[in-house]
Amino acid sequence: MRASYVLRQLVRGHRAAIGRALRQVSVGLDRRVHVIYPMHRNPNVWGPVHAALAGVPGITLLPPVDYRALVYLMARAALILTDSGGIQEEAPSLHAPVLVLRETTERPEAVSAGAARLVGTDPVHIVAAVHELLNDPVGYARMASAANPYGDGHAAERIAAALRAVSSSDRALG
């Protein structure tokens, strides 16, 4: 398994329920896993989450991170808890299992491919899914190695090659 932290990245609501789940995950894993939570500076997010989770052992609250730092964290996380569609798309390329904290997703391809699992917002389900995934090496490996249904990361290389081929053939004709 990768680094011993869980990255939590949320863009929507359900903060109170998910905050309870994070606290339970942190306590229930006996500090084997640390939760890293980059948060939006919106006072409606920052205030309640900070009040509920600041100082909880095993949870680090961060100010918002830039894209480069977020990718760094995702690439090294043991798993990712998110409701972000963009994270659901990117995490499979980084071989990071994703637990989707929503009741439905607009990215069902990641779930179908086995790279993500829809667990909802109920703290009991979130905690159970985290424990199950972190204690099942075979299931974890299956999710971490699932093919990214959104591409293999080499589209730009293929486009550049196609453009070179077209350019070469245009020169040969002209």
Secondary structure, 3 states (H helix, E strand, C coil): CCCCEEEEECCCCCHHHHHHHHHHHHHHCCCCCEEEEECCCCHHHHHHHHHHHCCCCCEEEECCCCHHHHHHHHHHCCEEEECCHHHHHHHHHHCCCEEECCCCCCCHHHHHHCCEEECCCCHHHHHHHHHHHHCCHHHHHHHHCCCCCCCCCCHHHHHHHHHHHHHHHHHHHC
